[in-house]
């Protein structure tokens, strides 16, 4: 069997280092050039130099001296369809919103106040009547009030949000 001939040699190299310039930058002004203002022709020279008042006058004007390239906001079929959908929804009353009766929230607040009174009253009485003679019931009652009040407040106001 005869050997196949070697493929032709390939040469590799680096890409060119220069970029292709799509927009050539304008030349830098020379010391003898007169300043140009928007709308002036290239070979036209100005009688007086540009002042800040002239730039302010151009900036305050309604039209841009350079013009605009933005698209105009024109109505199309999509706007018409959206407008018809909005009118249909309004006629069905889908945008008439009223606050519902919040029975669940009222019941939760009522239960919170009842439980707060039912828990803190006996523990407060234990702390009051034990006085400072026996520290264990006093501290236990105060700690129980603090713990149960914090837990009940957390469950009522922060844990169960609608």
Residue pairs with C-beta under 8 A, 6 or more apart in sequence:
29 35
34 45
34 46
34 49
35 46
35 49
35 50
36 42
36 44
36 46
37 46
37 50
37 54
37 58
38 58
38 65
38 66
39 65
40 46
58 65
89 95
104 162
105 162
108 156
108 160
109 156
111 156
112 152
112 153
112 156
112 157
115 152
116 149
116 152
119 144
119 145
119 148
119 149
119 152
120 145
120 148
120 149
123 141
123 142
123 144
123 145
123 148
124 141
124 145
126 137
126 138
126 141
127 137
127 138
127 141
127 142
127 145
130 137
130 138
130 141
131 138
132 138
